[in-house]
Amino acid sequence: MQQIASRRSSKKPKVYLKVIKGGLVPADSYAESQLRAKNYKIGDVIGAELKKLNNPKFNRLLHRIGQLCSANIEAFHGMDAHQVLKRLQWEANIWCEEMGVVVPGVGLAMMRFPMSMSFEEMDDGSRHEVARSMCRFISEKYWPDLDEDQIALMADTWVGE
């Protein structure tokens, strides 16, 4: 479990930057003040982890995939959207971390742990691929009469109760 916890991002305040031709600049006056407060000067070399900010659309899509499955697939009845998503992650080995664990009397066994898909933990590109992979898996295992695009469309338009 320590490996999983170590992959979580720190909750340090972020400075938002905007891409311009050939570089990055502060996104707004607040970002400028954050940089000034750190005493950065022209010519300083700084390290940064860059990621495009998330689009709430993909976060909603994942939640709706869980709701759609809970309401319409018997194997998921009684589960909330979050529980459905974690189970789909585990079943399909989507966005999971695997590690070997020694089981007494058995030997080495591979364990699978679904990683966090929270808004802050995952970027849009990864979130979009996870949603597509889940729709593909649902199509293959639970709804073979539907393709992944049809499931994604159903989830995207799902209103729920």
mmCIF file of the C-alpha atoms, coordinates in Angstrom:
data_MODEL
# 
_entry.id   MODEL 
# 
loop_
_atom_site.group_PDB 
_atom_site.id 
_atom_site.type_symbol 
_atom_site.label_atom_id 
_atom_site.label_alt_id 
_atom_site.label_comp_id 
_atom_site.label_asym_id 
_atom_site.label_entity_id 
_atom_site.label_seq_id 
_atom_site.pdbx_PDB_ins_code 
_atom_site.Cartn_x 
_atom_site.Cartn_y 
_atom_site.Cartn_z 
_atom_site.occupancy 
_atom_site.B_iso_or_equiv 
_atom_site.pdbx_formal_charge 
_atom_site.auth_seq_id 
_atom_site.auth_comp_id 
_atom_site.auth_asym_id 
_atom_site.auth_atom_id 
_atom_site.pdbx_PDB_model_num 
ATOM 1   C CA . MET A 1 1   ? 0.000   0.000   0.000   1.00 0.00 ? 1   MET A CA 1 
ATOM 2   C CA . GLN A 1 2   ? 2.918   2.346   0.551   1.00 0.00 ? 2   GLN A CA 1 
ATOM 3   C CA . GLN A 1 3   ? 3.645   2.414   -3.174  1.00 0.00 ? 3   GLN A CA 1 
ATOM 4   C CA . ILE A 1 4   ? 0.124   3.574   -3.911  1.00 0.00 ? 4   ILE A CA 1 
ATOM 5   C CA . ALA A 1 5   ? 0.262   6.329   -1.306  1.00 0.00 ? 5   ALA A CA 1 
ATOM 6   C CA . SER A 1 6   ? 3.608   7.552   -2.609  1.00 0.00 ? 6   SER A CA 1 
ATOM 7   C CA . ARG A 1 7   ? 2.138   8.091   -6.095  1.00 0.00 ? 7   ARG A CA 1 
ATOM 8   C CA . ARG A 1 8   ? -0.430  10.572  -4.835  1.00 0.00 ? 8   ARG A CA 1 
ATOM 9   C CA . SER A 1 9   ? 0.356   14.151  -5.691  1.00 0.00 ? 9   SER A CA 1 
ATOM 10  C CA . SER A 1 10  ? 1.242   16.569  -2.930  1.00 0.00 ? 10  SER A CA 1 
ATOM 11  C CA . LYS A 1 11  ? -1.253  19.287  -2.111  1.00 0.00 ? 11  LYS A CA 1 
ATOM 12  C CA . LYS A 1 12  ? 1.178   22.151  -2.713  1.00 0.00 ? 12  LYS A CA 1 
ATOM 13  C CA . PRO A 1 13  ? -0.383  25.346  -4.052  1.00 0.00 ? 13  PRO A CA 1 
ATOM 14  C CA . LYS A 1 14  ? -0.229  25.409  -7.821  1.00 0.00 ? 14  LYS A CA 1 
ATOM 15  C CA . VAL A 1 15  ? 0.787   28.302  -10.034 1.00 0.00 ? 15  VAL A CA 1 
ATOM 16  C CA . TYR A 1 16  ? -1.211  28.328  -13.263 1.00 0.00 ? 16  TYR A CA 1 
ATOM 17  C CA . LEU A 1 17  ? 0.606   29.142  -16.477 1.00 0.00 ? 17  LEU A CA 1 
ATOM 18  C CA . LYS A 1 18  ? -0.596  29.881  -20.000 1.00 0.00 ? 18  LYS A CA 1 
ATOM 19  C CA . VAL A 1 19  ? 1.131   28.558  -23.116 1.00 0.00 ? 19  VAL A CA 1 
ATOM 20  C CA . ILE A 1 20  ? 2.377   31.203  -25.536 1.00 0.00 ? 20  ILE A CA 1 
ATOM 21  C CA . LYS A 1 21  ? 4.520   30.756  -28.625 1.00 0.00 ? 21  LYS A CA 1 
ATOM 22  C CA . GLY A 1 22  ? 7.843   29.499  -27.333 1.00 0.00 ? 22  GLY A CA 1 
ATOM 23  C CA . GLY A 1 23  ? 7.077   29.571  -23.649 1.00 0.00 ? 23  GLY A CA 1 
ATOM 24  C CA . LEU A 1 24  ? 4.850   29.784  -20.607 1.00 0.00 ? 24  LEU A CA 1 
ATOM 25  C CA . VAL A 1 25  ? 3.623   32.912  -18.809 1.00 0.00 ? 25  VAL A CA 1 
ATOM 26  C CA . PRO A 1 26  ? 1.545   33.417  -15.648 1.00 0.00 ? 26  PRO A CA 1 
ATOM 27  C CA . ALA A 1 27  ? -2.122  32.741  -16.434 1.00 0.00 ? 27  ALA A CA 1 
ATOM 28  C CA . ASP A 1 28  ? -3.367  35.781  -14.492 1.00 0.00 ? 28  ASP A CA 1 
ATOM 29  C CA . SER A 1 29  ? -2.354  38.469  -11.997 1.00 0.00 ? 29  SER A CA 1 
ATOM 30  C CA . TYR A 1 30  ? -2.721  36.064  -9.072  1.00 0.00 ? 30  TYR A CA 1 
ATOM 31  C CA . ALA A 1 31  ? -0.242  33.653  -10.701 1.00 0.00 ? 31  ALA A CA 1 
ATOM 32  C CA . GLU A 1 32  ? 2.136   36.586  -11.237 1.00 0.00 ? 32  GLU A CA 1 
ATOM 33  C CA . SER A 1 33  ? 1.946   37.467  -7.540  1.00 0.00 ? 33  SER A CA 1 
ATOM 34  C CA . GLN A 1 34  ? 2.601   33.830  -6.574  1.00 0.00 ? 34  GLN A CA 1 
ATOM 35  C CA . LEU A 1 35  ? 5.759   33.824  -8.689  1.00 0.00 ? 35  LEU A CA 1 
ATOM 36  C CA . ARG A 1 36  ? 6.899   37.169  -7.266  1.00 0.00 ? 36  ARG A CA 1 
ATOM 37  C CA . ALA A 1 37  ? 6.366   35.867  -3.735  1.00 0.00 ? 37  ALA A CA 1 
ATOM 38  C CA . LYS A 1 38  ? 8.782   33.018  -4.488  1.00 0.00 ? 38  LYS A CA 1 
ATOM 39  C CA . ASN A 1 39  ? 11.425  35.572  -5.566  1.00 0.00 ? 39  ASN A CA 1 
ATOM 40  C CA . TYR A 1 40  ? 11.829  34.050  -9.037  1.00 0.00 ? 40  TYR A CA 1 
ATOM 41  C CA . LYS A 1 41  ? 13.863  36.274  -11.305 1.00 0.00 ? 41  LYS A CA 1 
ATOM 42  C CA . ILE A 1 42  ? 14.283  36.405  -15.071 1.00 0.00 ? 42  ILE A CA 1 
ATOM 43  C CA . GLY A 1 43  ? 16.825  33.767  -16.033 1.00 0.00 ? 43  GLY A CA 1 
ATOM 44  C CA . ASP A 1 44  ? 16.157  31.507  -13.019 1.00 0.00 ? 44  ASP A CA 1 
ATOM 45  C CA . VAL A 1 45  ? 15.829  27.830  -13.899 1.00 0.00 ? 45  VAL A CA 1 
ATOM 46  C CA . ILE A 1 46  ? 12.978  26.152  -12.035 1.00 0.00 ? 46  ILE A CA 1 
ATOM 47  C CA . GLY A 1 47  ? 11.570  22.637  -12.058 1.00 0.00 ? 47  GLY A CA 1 
ATOM 48  C CA . ALA A 1 48  ? 7.893   22.066  -12.693 1.00 0.00 ? 48  ALA A CA 1 
ATOM 49  C CA . GLU A 1 49  ? 5.410   19.305  -13.290 1.00 0.00 ? 49  GLU A CA 1 
ATOM 50  C CA . LEU A 1 50  ? 3.170   20.388  -16.138 1.00 0.00 ? 50  LEU A CA 1 
ATOM 51  C CA . LYS A 1 51  ? -0.290  19.035  -16.876 1.00 0.00 ? 51  LYS A CA 1 
ATOM 52  C CA . LYS A 1 52  ? -3.236  20.430  -18.722 1.00 0.00 ? 52  LYS A CA 1 
ATOM 53  C CA . LEU A 1 53  ? -6.102  21.357  -16.407 1.00 0.00 ? 53  LEU A CA 1 
ATOM 54  C CA . ASN A 1 54  ? -8.985  18.939  -16.360 1.00 0.00 ? 54  ASN A CA 1 
ATOM 55  C CA . ASN A 1 55  ? -12.253 19.285  -18.193 1.00 0.00 ? 55  ASN A CA 1 
ATOM 56  C CA . PRO A 1 56  ? -15.183 18.441  -15.871 1.00 0.00 ? 56  PRO A CA 1 
ATOM 57  C CA . LYS A 1 57  ? -16.901 16.713  -18.820 1.00 0.00 ? 57  LYS A CA 1 
ATOM 58  C CA . PHE A 1 58  ? -14.672 13.621  -18.532 1.00 0.00 ? 58  PHE A CA 1 
ATOM 59  C CA . ASN A 1 59  ? -15.079 13.486  -14.755 1.00 0.00 ? 59  ASN A CA 1 
ATOM 60  C CA . ARG A 1 60  ? -18.873 13.538  -15.190 1.00 0.00 ? 60  ARG A CA 1 
ATOM 61  C CA . LEU A 1 61  ? -18.636 10.873  -17.902 1.00 0.00 ? 61  LEU A CA 1 
ATOM 62  C CA . LEU A 1 62  ? -16.867 8.466   -15.554 1.00 0.00 ? 62  LEU A CA 1 
ATOM 63  C CA . HIS A 1 63  ? -19.486 9.076   -12.864 1.00 0.00 ? 63  HIS A CA 1 
ATOM 64  C CA . ARG A 1 64  ? -22.279 8.497   -15.377 1.00 0.00 ? 64  ARG A CA 1 
ATOM 65  C CA . ILE A 1 65  ? -20.712 5.234   -16.558 1.00 0.00 ? 65  ILE A CA 1 
ATOM 66  C CA . GLY A 1 66  ? -20.954 4.052   -12.954 1.00 0.00 ? 66  GLY A CA 1 
ATOM 67  C CA . GLN A 1 67  ? -24.570 5.224   -12.641 1.00 0.00 ? 67  GLN A CA 1 
ATOM 68  C CA . LEU A 1 68  ? -25.549 3.617   -15.952 1.00 0.00 ? 68  LEU A CA 1 
ATOM 69  C CA . CYS A 1 69  ? -24.086 0.268   -14.920 1.00 0.00 ? 69  CYS A CA 1 
ATOM 70  C CA . SER A 1 70  ? -25.609 0.389   -11.454 1.00 0.00 ? 70  SER A CA 1 
ATOM 71  C CA . ALA A 1 71  ? -29.086 1.027   -12.846 1.00 0.00 ? 71  ALA A CA 1 
ATOM 72  C CA . ASN A 1 72  ? -28.978 -1.337  -15.820 1.00 0.00 ? 72  ASN A CA 1 
ATOM 73  C CA . ILE A 1 73  ? -26.573 -4.237  -15.238 1.00 0.00 ? 73  ILE A CA 1 
ATOM 74  C CA . GLU A 1 74  ? -27.646 -6.789  -12.652 1.00 0.00 ? 74  GLU A CA 1 
ATOM 75  C CA . ALA A 1 75  ? -24.061 -7.473  -11.512 1.00 0.00 ? 75  ALA A CA 1 
ATOM 76  C CA . PHE A 1 76  ? -23.856 -3.859  -10.274 1.00 0.00 ? 76  PHE A CA 1 
ATOM 77  C CA . HIS A 1 77  ? -27.303 -3.419  -8.703  1.00 0.00 ? 77  HIS A CA 1 
ATOM 78  C CA . GLY A 1 78  ? -27.184 -1.905  -5.236  1.00 0.00 ? 78  GLY A CA 1 
ATOM 79  C CA . MET A 1 79  ? -23.771 -0.321  -5.835  1.00 0.00 ? 79  MET A CA 1 
ATOM 80  C CA . ASP A 1 80  ? -23.171 3.416   -6.083  1.00 0.00 ? 80  ASP A CA 1 
ATOM 81  C CA . ALA A 1 81  ? -21.312 4.911   -9.049  1.00 0.00 ? 81  ALA A CA 1 
ATOM 82  C CA . HIS A 1 82  ? -17.983 4.998   -7.183  1.00 0.00 ? 82  HIS A CA 1 
ATOM 83  C CA . GLN A 1 83  ? -18.223 1.315   -6.203  1.00 0.00 ? 83  GLN A CA 1 
ATOM 84  C CA . VAL A 1 84  ? -19.068 0.382   -9.803  1.00 0.00 ? 84  VAL A CA 1 
ATOM 85  C CA . LEU A 1 85  ? -16.073 2.302   -11.158 1.00 0.00 ? 85  LEU A CA 1 
ATOM 86  C CA . LYS A 1 86  ? -13.660 0.697   -8.670  1.00 0.00 ? 86  LYS A CA 1 
ATOM 87  C CA . ARG A 1 87  ? -14.991 -2.759  -9.556  1.00 0.00 ? 87  ARG A CA 1 
ATOM 88  C CA . LEU A 1 88  ? -14.697 -2.065  -13.294 1.00 0.00 ? 88  LEU A CA 1 
ATOM 89  C CA . GLN A 1 89  ? -11.144 -0.827  -12.748 1.00 0.00 ? 89  GLN A CA 1 
ATOM 90  C CA . TRP A 1 90  ? -10.252 -4.000  -10.896 1.00 0.00 ? 90  TRP A CA 1 
ATOM 91  C CA . GLU A 1 91  ? -12.035 -6.435  -13.238 1.00 0.00 ? 91  GLU A CA 1 
ATOM 92  C CA . ALA A 1 92  ? -10.569 -4.942  -16.404 1.00 0.00 ? 92  ALA A CA 1 
ATOM 93  C CA . ASN A 1 93  ? -7.199  -3.944  -14.904 1.00 0.00 ? 93  ASN A CA 1 
ATOM 94  C CA . ILE A 1 94  ? -7.771  -0.333  -15.957 1.00 0.00 ? 94  ILE A CA 1 
ATOM 95  C CA . TRP A 1 95  ? -5.729  2.345   -14.154 1.00 0.00 ? 95  TRP A CA 1 
ATOM 96  C CA . CYS A 1 96  ? -4.512  -0.185  -11.586 1.00 0.00 ? 96  CYS A CA 1 
ATOM 97  C CA . GLU A 1 97  ? -1.206  -0.730  -9.900  1.00 0.00 ? 97  GLU A CA 1 
ATOM 98  C CA . GLU A 1 98  ? -0.041  -4.318  -9.507  1.00 0.00 ? 98  GLU A CA 1 
ATOM 99  C CA . MET A 1 99  ? 2.396   -5.616  -6.954  1.00 0.00 ? 99  MET A CA 1 
ATOM 100 C CA . GLY A 1 100 ? 3.611   -8.992  -5.808  1.00 0.00 ? 100 GLY A CA 1 
ATOM 101 C CA . VAL A 1 101 ? 2.649   -10.134 -2.331  1.00 0.00 ? 101 VAL A CA 1 
ATOM 102 C CA . VAL A 1 102 ? 3.997   -13.231 -0.594  1.00 0.00 ? 102 VAL A CA 1 
ATOM 103 C CA . VAL A 1 103 ? 1.095   -15.392 0.594   1.00 0.00 ? 103 VAL A CA 1 
ATOM 104 C CA . PRO A 1 104 ? 2.147   -17.911 3.265   1.00 0.00 ? 104 PRO A CA 1 
ATOM 105 C CA . GLY A 1 105 ? 1.824   -21.466 1.974   1.00 0.00 ? 105 GLY A CA 1 
ATOM 106 C CA . VAL A 1 106 ? 1.161   -20.278 -1.569  1.00 0.00 ? 106 VAL A CA 1 
ATOM 107 C CA . GLY A 1 107 ? 4.077   -18.111 -2.636  1.00 0.00 ? 107 GLY A CA 1 
ATOM 108 C CA . LEU A 1 108 ? 4.090   -14.946 -4.687  1.00 0.00 ? 108 LEU A CA 1 
ATOM 109 C CA . ALA A 1 109 ? 0.685   -13.663 -5.758  1.00 0.00 ? 109 ALA A CA 1 
ATOM 110 C CA . MET A 1 110 ? 0.005   -10.592 -7.850  1.00 0.00 ? 110 MET A CA 1 
ATOM 111 C CA . MET A 1 111 ? -2.394  -8.110  -6.275  1.00 0.00 ? 111 MET A CA 1 
ATOM 112 C CA . ARG A 1 112 ? -4.210  -5.401  -8.203  1.00 0.00 ? 112 ARG A CA 1 
ATOM 113 C CA . PHE A 1 113 ? -5.098  -2.051  -6.640  1.00 0.00 ? 113 PHE A CA 1 
ATOM 114 C CA . PRO A 1 114 ? -7.299  0.473   -8.486  1.00 0.00 ? 114 PRO A CA 1 
ATOM 115 C CA . MET A 1 115 ? -5.635  3.893   -8.402  1.00 0.00 ? 115 MET A CA 1 
ATOM 116 C CA . SER A 1 116 ? -7.447  7.119   -7.683  1.00 0.00 ? 116 SER A CA 1 
ATOM 117 C CA . MET A 1 117 ? -9.330  8.678   -10.576 1.00 0.00 ? 117 MET A CA 1 
ATOM 118 C CA . SER A 1 118 ? -10.143 11.839  -8.652  1.00 0.00 ? 118 SER A CA 1 
ATOM 119 C CA . PHE A 1 119 ? -10.184 15.131  -10.501 1.00 0.00 ? 119 PHE A CA 1 
ATOM 120 C CA . GLU A 1 120 ? -6.825  16.173  -9.052  1.00 0.00 ? 120 GLU A CA 1 
ATOM 121 C CA . GLU A 1 121 ? -5.095  12.801  -9.400  1.00 0.00 ? 121 GLU A CA 1 
ATOM 122 C CA . MET A 1 122 ? -5.611  12.215  -13.124 1.00 0.00 ? 122 MET A CA 1 
ATOM 123 C CA . ASP A 1 123 ? -5.217  14.380  -16.206 1.00 0.00 ? 123 ASP A CA 1 
ATOM 124 C CA . ASP A 1 124 ? -7.784  14.688  -19.003 1.00 0.00 ? 124 ASP A CA 1 
ATOM 125 C CA . GLY A 1 125 ? -5.937  12.460  -21.456 1.00 0.00 ? 125 GLY A CA 1 
ATOM 126 C CA . SER A 1 126 ? -5.744  9.618   -18.954 1.00 0.00 ? 126 SER A CA 1 
ATOM 127 C CA . ARG A 1 127 ? -9.327  10.141  -17.816 1.00 0.00 ? 127 ARG A CA 1 
ATOM 128 C CA . HIS A 1 128 ? -10.578 10.017  -21.414 1.00 0.00 ? 128 HIS A CA 1 
ATOM 129 C CA . GLU A 1 129 ? -8.653  6.797   -22.104 1.00 0.00 ? 129 GLU A CA 1 
ATOM 130 C CA . VAL A 1 130 ? -9.947  5.228   -18.875 1.00 0.00 ? 130 VAL A CA 1 
ATOM 131 C CA . ALA A 1 131 ? -13.543 6.079   -19.858 1.00 0.00 ? 131 ALA A CA 1 
ATOM 132 C CA . ARG A 1 132 ? -13.054 4.570   -23.342 1.00 0.00 ? 132 ARG A CA 1 
ATOM 133 C CA . SER A 1 133 ? -11.427 1.450   -21.872 1.00 0.00 ? 133 SER A CA 1 
ATOM 134 C CA . MET A 1 134 ? -14.286 1.010   -19.407 1.00 0.00 ? 134 MET A CA 1 
ATOM 135 C CA . CYS A 1 135 ? -16.880 1.369   -22.167 1.00 0.00 ? 135 CYS A CA 1 
ATOM 136 C CA . ARG A 1 136 ? -14.965 -1.188  -24.259 1.00 0.00 ? 136 ARG A CA 1 
ATOM 137 C CA . PHE A 1 137 ? -14.816 -3.613  -21.319 1.00 0.00 ? 137 PHE A CA 1 
ATOM 138 C CA . ILE A 1 138 ? -18.526 -3.166  -20.525 1.00 0.00 ? 138 ILE A CA 1 
ATOM 139 C CA . SER A 1 139 ? -19.306 -3.877  -24.182 1.00 0.00 ? 139 SER A CA 1 
ATOM 140 C CA . GLU A 1 140 ? -17.188 -7.024  -24.214 1.00 0.00 ? 140 GLU A CA 1 
ATOM 141 C CA . LYS A 1 141 ? -18.306 -8.474  -20.865 1.00 0.00 ? 141 LYS A CA 1 
ATOM 142 C CA . TYR A 1 142 ? -21.745 -7.114  -19.977 1.00 0.00 ? 142 TYR A CA 1 
ATOM 143 C CA . TRP A 1 143 ? -23.411 -5.659  -23.089 1.00 0.00 ? 143 TRP A CA 1 
ATOM 144 C CA . PRO A 1 144 ? -22.054 -7.504  -26.139 1.00 0.00 ? 144 PRO A CA 1 
ATOM 145 C CA . ASP A 1 145 ? -24.914 -6.153  -28.309 1.00 0.00 ? 145 ASP A CA 1 
ATOM 146 C CA . LEU A 1 146 ? -23.547 -2.618  -27.845 1.00 0.00 ? 146 LEU A CA 1 
ATOM 147 C CA . ASP A 1 147 ? -20.202 -1.196  -28.904 1.00 0.00 ? 147 ASP A CA 1 
ATOM 148 C CA . GLU A 1 148 ? -18.049 1.109   -26.793 1.00 0.00 ? 148 GLU A CA 1 
ATOM 149 C CA . ASP A 1 149 ? -19.284 4.223   -28.642 1.00 0.00 ? 149 ASP A CA 1 
ATOM 150 C CA . GLN A 1 150 ? -22.920 3.372   -27.904 1.00 0.00 ? 150 GLN A CA 1 
ATOM 151 C CA . ILE A 1 151 ? -22.144 2.817   -24.222 1.00 0.00 ? 151 ILE A CA 1 
ATOM 152 C CA . ALA A 1 152 ? -20.199 6.091   -24.033 1.00 0.00 ? 152 ALA A CA 1 
ATOM 153 C CA . LEU A 1 153 ? -23.123 7.937   -25.657 1.00 0.00 ? 153 LEU A CA 1 
ATOM 154 C CA . MET A 1 154 ? -25.607 6.343   -23.239 1.00 0.00 ? 154 MET A CA 1 
ATOM 155 C CA . ALA A 1 155 ? -23.430 7.291   -20.282 1.00 0.00 ? 155 ALA A CA 1 
ATOM 156 C CA . ASP A 1 156 ? -22.869 10.834  -21.602 1.00 0.00 ? 156 ASP A CA 1 
ATOM 157 C CA . THR A 1 157 ? -26.610 11.402  -21.890 1.00 0.00 ? 157 THR A CA 1 
ATOM 158 C CA . TRP A 1 158 ? -27.513 9.515   -18.690 1.00 0.00 ? 158 TRP A CA 1 
ATOM 159 C CA . VAL A 1 159 ? -29.718 11.615  -16.429 1.00 0.00 ? 159 VAL A CA 1 
ATOM 160 C CA . GLY A 1 160 ? -30.212 9.172   -13.556 1.00 0.00 ? 160 GLY A CA 1 
ATOM 161 C CA . GLU A 1 161 ? -32.611 9.559   -10.683 1.00 0.00 ? 161 GLU A CA 1 
# 
